[in-house]
Amino acid sequence: MRFTQASLGLACATLATALPSQSGEPSCRFAQQYTQQQILKDPSNFINDMLYWEGKFHQNNVSFNSNNGMSYDGTNIDWVTGERTVKHPFSAASKEVSSIPPIKSNFDQKAYLVSTKKSLQVMLYAHAISGSAEAARFLSPRDPSAAPGIAASIMELKLQSYLRFNETYPGFGGFLPWFTSSSQDLSPTWDWNNRVPGLDNGELLWAVYAFIQAAENTSNRSYIDLAKKWQTWMDYTKTTAAHIFYRGAGKVCAVVDLNQTLPVHHPEQNYTCEGTDSYLDDPYEGELFTWWLQFFGGLPESDIEALWEYKRAKLVSVDYHMGNVGPITVQKERVRTCNSVVTKVPGMFASVNNVTDPSTGDVVGYISNAGIPSISNQTVQELDVITPYSVFPTVFTESTRRDGTGVSALLTWDSKVTTVNAILGGVTDLVRQKMKAENIYNTFVTRIESEYSRVFKNLKGEHVAFCLPQESVTDAGLVDFTTCN
């Protein structure tokens, strides 16, 4: 497990001092049974309790459809009871998976989190099929030995759903738009008919890549056969990726307009970038699709070089200095933890669903620009709402207001499972193993070193320790959900 004791302490602010429960079902307010010091000394009991309760999200008609294996965006819960109410039946390739790449760049907190916050299902199953005890605690706490089979069965259903979708809508070339998944067969959401995003599918591809390796590592013949079938699907996307998304001169379309009913190479099929200058040119989540094109898109060396030349303008080194903290070159999570201490924020920021309006039971919108203004490429930020999942790069409602006057009564893959996958260690090891087997890992490392060394000449603040939380969310009198009394 890659979750360090120090980093777990960052996720826990001021907590009560009761001893942790050792047996039976843990309290649904388990965090109040631990002090920060207890967690820093030994996080195992806290993690065990957290995985148990976060695992309740993994239910049919809450987070996924057990008939087709596909994820849902999430589910609203009743403002009073906390019981599930109305699910969000839509989803996207990015919610299907979460692929935290081996090396990540971020000077803009919002942009950093977008890639990893949206998605988690396949990555979770990669750990389960690998035999992870932590993943089993999440998926099947009463019968941990069943977890690999649960993951494999859902992935089998999911693959069949993907294949049927591609037969019905061949114009997507194996990729996924935002879709509705409440019926047996998928269909594009109303606003994603004849459109497909590159960013979300870049995340999907690398997480499936990890799952295949995880299944191949087992001695179970059925899991190995499942890996082969997923490999066939993934190999098809290699033949269509550049044709659909690449426009030459290093430009990769962020969103492509197409005819979803026509095959990829039909003479009347036309793939065009949506919008003006709307390309995946960032060093954040969009970079995942760039890597896919480099290694598997069949591009000549000149185009591969152009991919990276086109992106270089947005790879920027920024130093953080506030109060008595800094300077720190901002590619480190220590900046975010220390900023919360310096500014007396009882948590950290990330793009997230806003709090719930109790009169309607719905969230009051989505907060995208949520970061540290002085080091972001967007200087106007919304800083009233914090979210527990924002701690996942160091390492549990969707979000809460800093002043304690509201929470978000919405459960999503983003907020519930991103931190879980961080606890499980991400998929770096699995991706690295497969990249080495395919003789592309050294090329990856060489490119990363080349691109980053252009910008990051002198990393400052390497000696600065992570800052532990010092503030708590104000108790504004909100009443707890009755099912947790």
N, C-alpha and C positions, 0 to 999 in steps of 0.2 A: 504494500500500500504506500502511495506516494504522498500521503497527507501528513505534513510535518506537524509536530506538536506546537511549534511556534505559530505556524500559519493558522491552525485551528483556533488558537486563542484569539486571533483577529476577528473571527466570526462571532465571538461572544462578548457582549458588553458587560455591564455590571450585573451579576447574577447572584441568586441567593446561595446560602451555604449548606443546605441539607445534603446528606450523603446520597450518592446515586443508587437507584434501584438495581438489584442484582438478579432478580428472577421475575417470571411472569410478564404480563403485558406492561410495558413502561407507561408512565403517566403521559397523557397527551400534552402536558406542560412540563415536559422533562427538563427543559433548559434551566428552569428555575431551581433544579435540584443540584446544580453544579456551580462552583465558583470558577472564575477565570484561572486561578492558580491550579485547581484540580485538573482542568482540561489541559493546561500547559504541561503538567507533570505526566499525565496519562490520558490521552483522548479516547481510548478504546471504548469505554462504556458510553460516553456521549455519542460517539459515532454509531454504536450499536442501537441506541435509542432513536437517533435521528433516522437511520435507514429504515427502521421498523415503521415509523409514522409516515415518512415520505413515501414509502412503498404503498400506502393506502391509495395513493393517486393512481397507481397502475391497476385500473379496473376497466372492464368492458363498459362502454357508454359513459365513461368519465374521461379517460385519456386516449383510448383507442377502441377500434371496432374489432371484436373477436371473430367476426365472420370473414373479414378480409385482411386482417393484420395491420390496417392502416391507422395512423395517429389522428387524433382530433387536436384542435388548437388547445382545448381545455374545457373547463366547466365552471359556471357560476355556482356559488354556494349561498344558501339562505343567510341573510344578514343577522338573523336572530339565532337560528339553530345551528348553522354551519353545515347543514345537510345539502347534498347536491341538488341543483335545480335545473337550469337550462344549459345544455352543452353547446359548445361552438363546433359545429360539424365540419368546418373547413380546416385545411392544413396546407402544408407546402413541403417541398423537398427538404428544406432546412429544418423543419420540425421532425421529419423522419429521422434525422441523424444529427449528431454533433461531432464534428471533426476538429479537435484542437490540434493545430499543426505543431510540429516539433519546435519551430521557431516563430515567434509572433512579434510584430512591431506595433507600437501604439504610442502616439503622443496625444491622440484624441480619445478620451475614455469612451465616448459614445460609439465611435466607429469600431473600437476594439471589441466592445461587447456584442455588437449586433451579430457578428458571425457566430459566436458560440452560444448566445442566449436562446436562439430560436429552435434548437433542435436537439434531440437526444436519444431517440429510441434505438436506433441501430447500434450506436456506440455502447449503450447499456447492455444490449444483448450480446455484443462481442465479449464483454466481461463475463456475462453469465455462462455462455457456452464454453468459455475458458476455464470454468470451475471456480470463479471468484466467490469466496465466502461472503464478501460484502455485497456483491450483486445478488446473491441468493437471499441474503437477509432482506433486501429490498423487494425482490420478486416473489419469494415463497418462504416467509419466515417460519412457518409451521412445518414445512417439509423442504429444507434447503436442497436436498438431493434432486428435487424435481426442477430446479431452476434452469439447468441447461436444456432440458426437454421443452420447457415452456418457451424459452427464447427461440429454439429451433423451430417449433411448430408455428409460432407467429411469423418468423422469417420466411417459412415456406408459403404461408398464406399471402404474405406481402409480395413475394416474388410473382405469384400467380396474378395478383392484382396489377402489378406493374406490366406484366406481359399482356393481359387483356386490355389494359389502357392503351398500350402501344398499338395493338391490333385495331382498336376503335379509332384512335387518333394518331395515325402514323406520322403526321407532320411534325410531331414533337421530337422525333428521332430518338426515342428512349428516355428523354428528359421529362421532367414534371413541371407543370405550372402550379399555381395555387389551385387546390382541388377541394371538392366536397367528398366526404368518405362515409356518409351515413348509410348509403345503399351498398349493395354487394359490389357494384362496379363504380369506379371513380369517374368523375366528370369535372371539367374545369369550372371554377367559380365564375359567376356571371362577368366579373371584371377581368378574368384571365382567359377568356375564349380567344384563341388565335394569338396568344402571347406566351412567352416563356422566359424566365429569369436565368441569368448565368450564375449569379452569386449563390443562390440557394442550391443549385445543382452541383456547384463545386464542392459544397459541404457534403452533399449526399454521396458523391463519388468517392471521396477519401474515407468516409466512414464505412461504406460498403467494402472498400479496399481493406480496411482493418478487420472487418467481420470475416471476410474470406480467409485472412491469415489465421484468425482465431480458430475458425472451424477446421482449417487444415492442420492446426497444431494438435488436435485431439486424436485419439485412437478410435473414435466412433465412426464406423463406415457411413452411417446415414448422414452425419454432420459433414463428413468429407465430400459426400455426393452433393449435399446442399451447397457447399462452397463452390463446387464445379458449376452448378447451375447459375449461381450468382455471378461467377466469373464470365459465363457466356453473356449474361445481360450487360455486365460492365464492359466487356470487349466490344459489344455493339456500339456503346456510346463513344468509344474511341474512334470509330469510323465516321461518326456524324458530328462530333464536337466542333471541329474547325469549320466544317461546311456551314453549320448553323450560326456559330457565334463569332468567328474570326473574319475581320474585314481588311486585313492587310495593314502594313505599316505599324504593327504592334497594337492595333486597336481591337479590343474584345468587347462585344456588345454587352451592356448591362441587361437590357431586355430586348428580345427579338420579336418582331411581328411576323406572322406566318399564316399559312392555311392549314389548320390542324387536321383536316380530312384528307389531304393529299400526301402521298409518300414523299420522302425526303428528296428524291431525285426526279420527281415528276416534272415534266417540262413547264407546267404552269405554277409550280411551287416557287415562292419568292421569299427569301429570308432577308429582312431589313432591320437595321438598328432602329430602335424607337427613340425619338427625340433627337436633339442636336447635341453632339459632343457628349453623349451619355455612354461612357465606356467604363469598364472595370480597370481603372488606372491607379488604384490605391494599394498601399502595402498592408492592408488589413484583411478583411474577410474575402474581398474580391480576388485576392492573390491565389486562393485555392484553385480557382479555375485556370489561372495562368499556369500553374504548375502542371495541371492536367494536360493542357495544350502542349507544354514543352515536352513532356515525357511521352504522351500518347496521341497527340494530335496529328502526327505525321508531317509536321512543319519542317521546312528546310532551316539550316542553321542561321541564315540571314533573318528569317522571321522570328526565330527564337530570340536572337539578340535584340530585335526590334521590340519584342514584348517588354523587355526589361528597360530599354531606353525610354519607352513611352511612359513608364511608371515612375521614373526616378524623381520627378518634380515633387511628388508627395511624400517621399521618404525624408523626413526632417528631424534634425536633432534639436531638442528644446530643453533648457535647464529650468528646473523648479527651485524657487527660493522664496520662502514665506516665514515670517517670524524667525525663530532660531533654527529652522530646518532648511538645509540646502547649502550650496547648490547640489542638485541631483539631476543627472541627465535622465530625461523622462523616457525610459524604456523599462522601468522597474515598478513593481507593485508597491514598493516602499513609499513612493510619492503619494499614492492614493491613501494609504493607511495614515501617513503622517499629516496629510492635508486635513483629514477628518479630525485629528487631534488638535491641530493648530486652529482650525475654524470652529471647533467645538460642535461638530456634527456627530450624532449618535449612530453612525452607520456610513455607508458609501453609496455613491450614485451609479445608476446605469439606466439605459433606455428600458422603459417598463410601463405596464398598464397603470394608469392613475388609480386613485382611491375610488371606492364605491359610493354612489349617492344612495343613502338608505331609503329615500322615498321611491326610487325606481328599481333598486336592486342591481343596477348596471354601473360599470365603471364610467368615469366621466372623461374618457379619452385616453390617448396613448402619449407618453412623454418620450420624445426622441432625443432632444438636446439636453442631456444630463451628464455633466462632466465638470472638470476643473477649468474655468474660463481662461486662466493665465497660461495654460499649456495646451489649449484646444484650438483647432482651426475654426471653431465656432465660438465666438466670444459671448454670445447671449445664451445663457443656460437656465433651465428650470430646476431650482435647487431646494424645493420644498418637500420632495418625496425621496425616500431612500428605499432600497430593496435588499433583502438578505442575500439574493443570488449574486449581488455585485462583488461578493468576497471570493467567488469561485477561483479566480486566478491565484489567490494566495492559498486557498484551500485545496422565515422560512415561509404566511400570506404572501401574496404577490408583491405587495409594497405597503408602506405606511408613511404617513406624514411625520415630519420631524417633530411637530408640536403635539403629536399624539391624538389629534382630533379625527383621524380617519384611517382606515385600512382598505385594501382592495380585496373584496370577497370574490375573487376569481382565482382559480387554480389552473396553471398552464405548465406545459413542459418546460418553458423558459425558466420560470421561477422555482418550480418544484424539483427539477432534476438536473439542472446545470451544476449545482453544487455537489449533487450526488456523483455525477460523472467526474468532477474534480477529485473527490475523495477516492474514487476508483482508480485515479491516476491518468485519466485521458487515454488516448489510443496511440500515443507516441511510440511505445515499444513495438506494437503490432505493425504500425506503418513502417517503422524503420526496418523491421525484420523482412517485410515483403519487398521494400525498396532495395535492400541489400541483395536479396535473392534474385531480383530482376536487374541488378547491376546499374542502378540509377542513383543510389544513395550518395556516392562520392561526388557525382555531378551536382546533386542538390546542395551538399555542404559547400562545395566550391563556389557555386552561384551565390548562396546566402552570404558567405564571407566576402565575396567581391562586392556585392551591392551595399552591404552594411558598412564596410570599411571605407566606402566613398564618403560617408556622412559622419559616422561616429568615430572621431579621431581620438577623443579624450573623454572617457566615461567618468563623470564626477559622481561622488556620493556612494561609491561601492562599499565604503566602510559604515554607512548609515544603517542602523538596524531598523527592522519593521517596527512601526509604532503600534502599541497595543491600545485597544479602545479605552476611553476614559469617560465617555458621556453615555447617558441613557435616554431613550425616548421618553418624553414627558407623559406622565399618567394624567390624561385629560378626562378620565371617567368613563371611557368606553367599556361596555359590558361584554364579557367573554361569550363565545358561542355556547348555547345551553348544552350541546352534546359533549362539551369538554368540561362540564362542571363536576 
